[in-house]
Every structure is written in structure tokens, then in C-alpha cells.
Amino acid sequence: MMFRVIAVLLALGLSLPATAGVAADGAAGPSRSLSQGRTLHGKFVQERRLQGFKAPLRSEGRFMLAPGRGLIWQSEKPFPVTTVITAAGLVQEVGGAETMRMPAARLPFLAKLYDMLGGALTGDWRALEREFTVVRQGDDRAWRVELQPRTVADPAAMPIRIIRVSGGRFVDRVEIVKDGGDADALEFVEQTLSDAPPSEAEAALLASIGK
Amino acid sequence: MMRRLGAGAFLMLVVLAAGYLGLRAAHGINFHTDLLALLPQDRGDPAVQRAHDVVTRALGRRVMVLVGHPDRERARSAAVRLTADLLKSHTVAGTDTAPTGDRMRRIGALYFPYRAGLLADGDRRLLLAGQGKALATRALSQVFGFPGMADARLLHRDPFLLMPTFFSGLPIPSSRLAPDDGMLAVRDEHVTWVLVSLRLSGEPFELDVQKRFIGDFDHAVATLGPDVRVLKLGAVFFAAAGARQAMGETSSLGTASTVGSVLLVLLVFRRLGPLWQSLMSIAVGMVSGLSFSLWWFGDLHVVSLLFGMSLIGIAVDYSLYYFTDRFVCDAAPPAERLRRVMPGLGLGVLTTLVGYGALLLAPFPGLHQIAVFSAVGLTAAFASVVLWVPLIDRGHDLPHGAPLVSVAATLWRFWERSDLRRLRLALGLALLAAGAAGALRLTADDDVRRLQSPDAELLAEQHRIETLTGTGWSGQFFLVRASDDEAALKMEETLADRLAGPVKSGALSGFQSPAGFVPSAARQRENRRLVRDALQTPLLAEHVETLGLSEPPETAPIGDDAPVLTLAEATRDGAVPFLADLVLERSVGSVAHVVKLDGIRDVGAVRVAAEGLDGVRFIDPAADFSRLFGAYRYRAELLLGLSAVLMVPLLAVRYRWLGALAVMAPPVAALLLTPALLALMGEPFTFFSTMALVLVLSIGVDYAIFCAEATGPRKSVTLMAVCLASTTTLLSFGLLAFSQVFAVHTFGLTMLIGISLSVLLAPLGGLACRGR
């Protein structure tokens, strides 16, 4: 299950420095670090195309990403599901009732994720490139990044064929294609970057994992 | 002539014994090191006994290693490397953590066909409460929410996503470790720890196994790289550390005692003869005792060997007693000297044999071996002194000993001089007061865990592992016995319901039962009905519609006659880790399962869970071992008293009844005062203290006999022999009081106090005996 978490967090991680403008090494795509304390808000539309399903599973909602603090992912349609991920772990709730709780101790994978994400945020691509071959194209107003897992030895670990990320100032679109033929597509719209810390409600959600 | 004939015959016996010993040694003598071998043969219920032994063995053979690195991948690859390297070692029989995704696939393949009847506890409770809707919502949240667990194939076959929950609820032996791509791992602060769980192919207490495994282990760890951290836990490490410490102490304390004794004998006699002839008699005793016991018992336990050897060691007193006669300086020939010391020697040996022989009366194999080994060895040593030494001895008078003799005589003067009466009275009262005060504080300690005094560094690692994994290696378990698997599994399900309370309150951190891996057939059928009535019938159509599945889901057969997963199938090819350890016996008409208990904080709350469940028993190996040590101690105490009583008629033959009682008084006083003085020092009384008291009694009676035999010029000389003998004894045993090994320490300290008291009081017995 975690590969999707990675893919999305990676994409969002990329999106932050993208706002800072030109990449340091001249290549397209995000590379500069972003100071902590800023938050990114936006809306998303997710489409999962699964084999044997009539239509794509479509959900939409809002997200909030605060570097160093965590991610809040709130689906609103077809029904409300809130997922909160921080360094302490992961919690999911539906209508105020918890449906899943995974402390970080039970998610060793999360650590790798944070390494990669942290690297991407500070312009250090090495952690990411250990796991993926990274191909970057375009310029900073319209760029594309393709990530392909290096390890094919253990498909159970990461059954991803390719991740395609594209955007301009922010990440606009993420596509994750899996080995079985399933594919997820995410579109991000109405993204805004602010210097304000997360709101009280958001902070409470982020803190809920440590409970 | 007769004398020479006897000496020759004895020589032939000793050569025979040495030859047999050599023959056995050539085939390699394997001394038992397993504490289980010391258990009495009759311990009640044989099934319980077998379960106890099997589980204790299995637990003893387990090795748990955590491999840690900040980088998850490096931790994982290090764990794979370590496992592969150790599996190549012949000391490792297998691993429970297959470091590939392969095991997950095998588990999936085993369970998936039966999924309709497999429910996690929490899901089952929700369905029982009629809250099927909550499960449907959870599944939807996983599909539409962020961490999309569901792939299309899984959703198609398990639309409510019940299997992932069931899998994560399988009772892997830890509350904190989580499955992570086929490995068990935990993330702590900045380090990922990956579990490597191994089973040794041999007994952890065998020195050979220890040496080879730890050699291979250290080598494998050394190649992992400097920044990979490794935490280890297993009986083999503790046993090896204990053996290492014992070896270290043996060489330091052993050297001190040997050098001390040799120097003492050399300084006192200023001749080599007494030294090598004393050593010869001990060697004869050891060889004969060992040879006879090996022939008699087939093999020996290492504990019997050690105690037996120390008991034979007192044979040196007999040769010293003989040799000190030279200080009398009357130019008597060796035969005459022997004649003079013979009554004392003979009585000494007889009483000691009574003392050791009493150990035979206990139903404990360990005590039997000690008794036979030491009795035979002591007899042989005595025979060598009586038959050989006078023939070899070319010794003459030793006039240089006069000053030493007069020093030894001080003790006589203390007991004899009338102007020291008050001093004697004061000493007597002081001893009485100390004895009374100590007796009030007397406590016995049979806790086997304390007797082991484990290595501090390993203990710290154990504590760290327990904190990281949430596992407590208590070794306690429930034994579940029934006529077949189904009955046992049902019982375990009842037990699991009852243990939910203690788990919730923290009295128990977790448990693993076979039923946690394979529910009973009845439970599986009940689960199917529950899924059908509370989930599928009311909610499936709507759920499939919401999901938008294009074809109807492929649910597993749900009828009552559909096949169920059986324990036999689950254990067949070892696909499920940790399950094999929980199934002890599966034969027609009788099965035995184990429910392992982790991190018990309140034994009472856990025990109570089995109440009224026929066939379920709480078993605590550490407590059982402690009880065993307690039983051994108690038996040895009784036999000690009995042997003191048996010595009296033996002594009465020579000293009459009152004289015999007088001779027995000093050693018995030492016997009673020693535990009290130990208690005053805050030292607990253990099985090993009792074993030391067996020695104290035998030696103390010898001293008192020697004193009772002493007359005229031989009085002071006898006391010198006693002082010399006791000094060598204190050098060999008293020094053990400085050992870091608790058991050895208590043994040594008891000897130190007991022997000192015996020497101090010995002349009193002699005086009282003759004063009648």
C-alpha cells in the first residue's frame, strides 16, 4: 500500500521547491530548498483506474502540506475520508471515527520516504536516485519528471512501473502506473503557498497521530 | 609382606581405572551440561514434564538478533547477509524470518482459499455487534482515501478488505514489530531494526556449540560493516559469557589457590615428598572416582563432576595428617607413624563416607552422581595414603617445625587454660547471640535467575531488545492438552477471550496461540455465517455498486460444508513462522499445544484465565527450576541432618555415646552457626550453601576426631595438621567467596565461615571427649 503514499508525497515534495523558480543545475524541475514554516494548500482530483471496474474510482478533496510537520489529505467526494501523515505515523478517519492507525514504529517504510522527501526538499537528489532513475525534461515553467524504480527484484515491495510528474510553478499532475495495469492519476489545482503556519484545526489533526 | 601385596593389588585397580578412563576419554567423554538432566525422574504428569522439557529446549535454542541501521535498505540487506551467513554455519538449524517476499506469498496462498472464515478479532467483534457498516466504510476509505491499500485483484476477491486486517492481526511474537516487505521490523527514532530469528542445531549449554556458534556469529557480524548495529538475545550468549567468566575465574582463583597451597605445604615441610605424595593421593581419588562413576552411570553431569571433585579434594587432609606426624620427632618408622594416625584417619573416612552416602537417599540424579563419585574417589585416595605412602615415604623427623607447632598449640591453650575462662565464655555468648540474631533473619533463595548472575552487558542488550520489540522473554506459557486439534483450538479461543482483559490492563503484553494462526473449524464456520448474515447479505450489493465493480466479486465458498483451514495443513511445510513452536504433539487421540505469554507483569491475572479450563495449565519454567533448586536444597538439608545422626553410632564404637556426642558438637555447632552468620551478613541461603555445609560437616568431624585422638606430644602436632589442612581447604574453597558467579560465591563464603568455625571449635570436642 505504501507505494502510493510515496508517489504522492514525492510529487508534493517536488512541488514545493518548484515554486522557487529556476533549478540550480539548469535542468528542469524543482531543486531549491524551501524554508520550513510555509504551508501549501490545494485541491486534488484523484482517478484510480482499476482492472475489472466499470469506471475509474474518482475522488476529490483538499490537501495541506507543511514541511517538517506533515500532510493532511481530505477526500470530500464521494465521501469524506481524512488521512494525516506525520513523522509519528499515519491515521485515517471517516466522519470522526478512526478507521486506521499506523504508528511510525510499524511503518519502517515511512523512514525511507522521509529520507527521499527531505532530500528532494533540500535539493539533494541522491536518496531519490538510489531508488529511482530520474529523467527531467522541459524548463521551469513547464517541466516533466519521470521516476522509474531501480529495483525490479522485489515487485512485492514496490509494484510501480513508472511515476510521471509534470507542472510549472507547482506540480500539476501525477500519474502512477503499476505493474498489474492499474493506474492512478492525480490533478492538483488552486494551489497556494503561504507563510502562515497551519491553522488550529490543521495543527490539531497533525497532533492527533501522537495520541 | 601383606602390606606390599595390598599395595600391589590396589595399584592394579588404579591402573585398571586409569585404563578405563583413558578408553572413555579416547572416545570423547561428553559431560551433561543441561540442567534438565538434573531433574528428578518422577515429576508427576509425564505430559507436562515433556512439554516443559520441549518448550525449555526450544526456548534455549532460540536466538533473536536485531540488525539496525538508519537506512532501511542497509538494515534489510545486513539482515539478509547475516541470515545467509549463519545458515551456512552448521550450528544454526533454521530461521523463522525468511528475508524475502516469498514467505508472504506462501502465507497468502495458504490462507486465501479459506478467507471467508478468517476474521481478525476486532472485525469479528464488530460483526457480532451488528456493525457490518463500519467494515464497509473502512474498506471504502482505503479505496478512496489516501493510502490506497486496495489493488483491483484484492478488491475483487475480498471486497470488504478483511484479509489485510486478518494478516496484520496474526500473533507474531511481538507487540511492536511489524511485517515490512517480508521481514519483521521496527523503526525507532532514526534507526530501522530488522529481526533475524534463528534456531540453533545444538544445546546452548554445550561448550562446543557455544564456541562454534559464537565464532560464526561474531565473524558474520564483523563483515556487516562498522555502522550496522547488532543487538542479540539468546541463552547461548548468556551461557557462553557465563562459561567465559567461569574459565577466567578458574584461572585466576584457581592459580591463587594452587600456588598458595603448594607454597604452604613446601614452606611447612621444607621437603618435596609430602607435596607430591599428597597430590598423588588426590589424583588417584579423582581417576578412580571418575572412572567408576562413568562406568556406573554411563555418563556424568558437569555439576556432579565439579562438586564431586571438590569433595574428593578433602583427601589431602588425610595425607597432611599423616605427614605432620613427623613433627613429633621421635624417629618412628613410617609404619609406626601410620599406626598412630590410623584410628583418626579411618574414622575420618568412615564419617565422611556416611556424610556423602546420605546424598544417595534423595531421588535426585545429580545428588546420586555426586555421592558415588566422591565416595569412591575418597576411598581410593584414602587407600593410596594407607597402602602406598608409608612404602614410598623415606621421610625423617622434621625438627624445624617446632615454632610452627607451638603457634598451633595456642588454640589448645585458649581452650585449656583456666585463666581464659571468661574469654571463652565471652566467645561462646557472642557466637550464641550472633546465631540467634542470624537465625531470625535466615532466608532461603532458590531463584534460579539469581543463581545464574548473567552478564551485565548482555542483560542491557536484552532489555534494549525487549523495549524495541515489545517482547518479554519470560518463558512462561500455557500448556493446552486435548484429544484432538479442534478441541485444543476451541480451548485456546476461550482462553484468548479471557486473556483479552489482562492484555488490555497491561498485565500481559501479548500471547501467541495456535488458534491465533488457525481458528478452530467451529470458529471458521461461525465466522462464515457471521460474514454472510452481517456483511454480505445486507451490504455486499450496495458495496459493489459503490465500488463500481464490473463483475460480481469472487467470494470464497461460505457454506457449512465448505472446507476449512486445518492446523495440519498450516504446519505442513512451515509456511507460517513461529507456529511450529506452538504445536508440541499431534498424534491420534492426544495433542499438546503451547500458548506463549509475552511480558507478564501480573502473573496472578494471567493464571486466573485458565481457571476452570480442563486441559489448560500455566507453566513457568523459571519458577519450576527455582522450585527444583529449593527441593534439592531442602532434601540436602534433611540428609545433612540425617548423616550427622548416622555418624554418632560410628563414633560411639570408639568414644562411647557421650564421647561421640562431644566429638560431634563442634561440627554441628559450625553447621548451625554458619547459616545464621551468613544471614547476618545479608547473604541468602541457597542450594550451593547446603552443598558447602555437606563438606563443612565431613571436614569438621575429621578435625574433631583428629583432636580427640591427640594425646601428649601429638596434641600440638595434631592441631598443626588441622590448621594446615584447613588453610589449604580455605585456599581452595574459601577463595571462591570472591567469585562473581553468585552460586560459586555462596558456596565459597559458606565454606569460609564453616571451616573457620570448625577449626576454632575442634579442640573443644577433643577435650570434652577425653575429659569425661
Chai-1 contact restraints between the chains, C-beta under 6 A:
chainA,res_idxA,chainB,res_idxB,connection_type,confidence,min_distance_angstrom,max_distance_angstrom,comment,restraint_id
A,M1,B,P147,contact,1.0,0.0,6.0,A-B,restraint_1
A,M1,B,M149,contact,1.0,0.0,6.0,A-B,restraint_2
A,R4,B,G148,contact,1.0,0.0,6.0,A-B,restraint_3
A,V5,B,P147,contact,1.0,0.0,6.0,A-B,restraint_4
A,L50,B,A152,contact,1.0,0.0,6.0,A-B,restraint_5
A,Q51,B,A152,contact,1.0,0.0,6.0,A-B,restraint_6
A,G52,B,A152,contact,1.0,0.0,6.0,A-B,restraint_7
A,G52,B,H156,contact,1.0,0.0,6.0,A-B,restraint_8
A,G52,B,S550,contact,1.0,0.0,6.0,A-B,restraint_9
A,F53,B,G548,contact,1.0,0.0,6.0,A-B,restraint_10
A,F53,B,L549,contact,1.0,0.0,6.0,A-B,restraint_11
A,F53,B,S550,contact,1.0,0.0,6.0,A-B,restraint_12
A,K54,B,G548,contact,1.0,0.0,6.0,A-B,restraint_13
A,K54,B,S550,contact,1.0,0.0,6.0,A-B,restraint_14
A,A55,B,G548,contact,1.0,0.0,6.0,A-B,restraint_15
A,S59,B,F144,contact,1.0,0.0,6.0,A-B,restraint_16
A,W73,B,F146,contact,1.0,0.0,6.0,A-B,restraint_17
A,S75,B,F144,contact,1.0,0.0,6.0,A-B,restraint_18
A,S75,B,G145,contact,1.0,0.0,6.0,A-B,restraint_19
A,V81,B,S141,contact,1.0,0.0,6.0,A-B,restraint_20
A,V81,B,F144,contact,1.0,0.0,6.0,A-B,restraint_21
A,V81,B,G145,contact,1.0,0.0,6.0,A-B,restraint_22
A,T83,B,G145,contact,1.0,0.0,6.0,A-B,restraint_23
A,T83,B,F146,contact,1.0,0.0,6.0,A-B,restraint_24
A,Q92,B,S141,contact,1.0,0.0,6.0,A-B,restraint_25
A,Q92,B,G145,contact,1.0,0.0,6.0,A-B,restraint_26
A,V94,B,T137,contact,1.0,0.0,6.0,A-B,restraint_27
A,V94,B,S141,contact,1.0,0.0,6.0,A-B,restraint_28
A,T99,B,R138,contact,1.0,0.0,6.0,A-B,restraint_29
A,T99,B,S141,contact,1.0,0.0,6.0,A-B,restraint_30
A,A104,B,R187,contact,1.0,0.0,6.0,A-B,restraint_31
A,A105,B,R176,contact,1.0,0.0,6.0,A-B,restraint_32
A,A105,B,V186,contact,1.0,0.0,6.0,A-B,restraint_33
A,A105,B,R187,contact,1.0,0.0,6.0,A-B,restraint_34
A,R106,B,A178,contact,1.0,0.0,6.0,A-B,restraint_35
A,P108,B,R72,contact,1.0,0.0,6.0,A-B,restraint_36
A,P108,B,D180,contact,1.0,0.0,6.0,A-B,restraint_37
A,P108,B,A185,contact,1.0,0.0,6.0,A-B,restraint_38
A,P108,B,R187,contact,1.0,0.0,6.0,A-B,restraint_39
A,P108,B,T192,contact,1.0,0.0,6.0,A-B,restraint_40
A,A111,B,R72,contact,1.0,0.0,6.0,A-B,restraint_41
A,A111,B,R187,contact,1.0,0.0,6.0,A-B,restraint_42
A,A111,B,T192,contact,1.0,0.0,6.0,A-B,restraint_43
A,K112,B,R72,contact,1.0,0.0,6.0,A-B,restraint_44
A,D154,B,G101,contact,1.0,0.0,6.0,A-B,restraint_45
A,A156,B,G101,contact,1.0,0.0,6.0,A-B,restraint_46
A,A157,B,D181,contact,1.0,0.0,6.0,A-B,restraint_47
A,D182,B,D151,contact,1.0,0.0,6.0,A-B,restraint_48
A,D182,B,A152,contact,1.0,0.0,6.0,A-B,restraint_49
